[in-house]
Amino acid sequence: MAAVGRISQALLRSSLIQSRQLSATAAHGHGEQTARTWKILSFVVALPGVAVCMLNMYLKMQHHAAHHVEPEFVPYSHLRIRSKRFPWGDGNKSLFHNPEVNALPDGYEGREE
């Protein structure tokens, strides 16, 4: 029984020594090459990819703006209910109010319909 214990301890020690040597060897040169590869990929693939996506979005926005027609304002009674004033500004506009998109209870700002 003692022989089995000594053999298992010897195997355990040898496997620990081997794993330490392997991790030390791998950490020495592998990280530099991996960092260089990811840096090259970032500049060659990621940045041009972002630029192409931005160009695509800009061109689609231009196309949409050229064909966009504002819908007619319909004063539905269940929309834009103001039971009390907002605590900022004139009390009628929401916190993130955009006068070109968001309507007030009586219609869009600056447009006569």
C-alpha positions, 0 to 999 in steps of 0.5 A: 500500500505504501508503494502505491502512495509513493508512486501516486505522489511521484506522478503528481509531482511530475505532472505539476512540474510539467504543467508549470514548465508548460505554462511558463514556456507558453506565457513567455512568447505566445502573448506577444504574438497574440497581442500583435495579431489582435492589434492588426485585426483591429486596424485592418478589419474592425475600423474599416468595418465600422467605417462601412457601417457608418457610411451605410447608415448615412446613405440610408438616412439621406435616402429616407429624408428625401422621401419622407412625408410628415403625417397629418396631426390627428388630435386623438383624445387618449393621447398626450393627456396632461393631468398636471404640468411637467416640472421643467420648462413651460410644463407642456413639453416632455423632458426629451421633447423634439419639436420636429418629431414630438407633438404637443396636445394641440399639434406640432410646434411651428406648423400650421395645419 
